[in-house]
């Protein structure tokens, strides 16, 4: 199955829950925001969100810092 993550193609073996997908890719779900096919997934809905063949994901890591 093929998905696109942050603009790059990626292969997955099967449809899977979002938390399992993130864990398989070494991503701590507590530290990211995720959109699937352009829809931002609220943290409270991560467990019910599924990553499916053909999906496009944007995974954004929170970075500290700012203007001086």
C-alpha positions as CSV (number, residue, x, y, z in Angstrom):
1,X,0.0,0.0,0.0
2,X,1.3,3.4,-0.8
3,X,0.9,6.6,1.2
4,X,2.5,10.0,0.9
5,X,4.1,11.5,4.1
6,X,5.3,15.1,4.0
7,X,5.4,15.0,0.2
8,X,7.4,11.7,0.0
9,X,6.1,8.4,-1.1
10,X,6.1,5.6,1.6
11,X,4.9,2.0,1.6
12,X,2.9,0.4,4.4
13,X,1.9,-3.3,4.6
14,X,-1.7,-2.7,5.6
15,X,-4.3,-0.2,6.7
16,X,-3.5,0.8,10.3
17,X,-4.5,3.1,13.1
18,X,-2.7,6.5,13.1
19,X,-0.9,5.8,16.5
20,X,0.5,2.5,15.1
21,X,1.6,4.3,11.9
22,X,3.4,7.0,13.9
23,X,5.0,4.5,16.2
24,X,6.2,2.4,13.3
25,X,7.9,5.5,11.9
26,X,9.5,6.5,15.2
27,X,7.3,9.4,15.8
28,X,6.0,10.4,19.3
29,X,2.3,11.1,18.8
30,X,2.4,13.6,21.7
31,X,4.8,15.8,19.9
32,X,3.2,16.2,16.5
33,X,0.2,17.5,14.7
34,X,-1.2,15.3,11.9
35,X,-3.4,16.0,8.8
36,X,-4.7,13.2,6.7
37,X,-5.8,14.2,3.2
38,X,-5.9,17.8,4.3
39,X,-8.0,17.3,7.4
40,X,-6.2,18.0,10.7
41,X,-6.8,15.2,13.2
42,X,-7.6,16.3,16.7
43,X,-5.4,14.5,19.3
44,X,-8.5,13.0,20.9
45,X,-9.3,11.3,17.6
46,X,-5.9,9.8,16.8
47,X,-7.0,6.4,18.1
48,X,-9.9,6.2,15.7
49,X,-8.1,7.7,12.7
50,X,-6.9,5.2,10.1
51,X,-4.1,5.4,7.6
52,X,-5.3,3.8,4.3
53,X,-3.9,3.2,0.8
54,X,-3.5,6.4,-1.1
55,X,-3.7,8.7,1.9
56,X,-1.6,11.9,2.1
57,X,-0.3,12.7,5.5
58,X,1.4,15.8,6.8
59,X,3.2,15.3,10.1
60,X,4.4,18.5,11.8
61,X,6.8,18.4,14.7
62,X,6.6,21.1,17.3
63,X,9.8,23.1,17.5
64,X,10.6,25.6,20.3
65,X,12.0,29.0,19.7
66,X,10.7,32.2,18.3
67,X,11.5,35.8,17.7
68,X,14.0,37.7,19.8
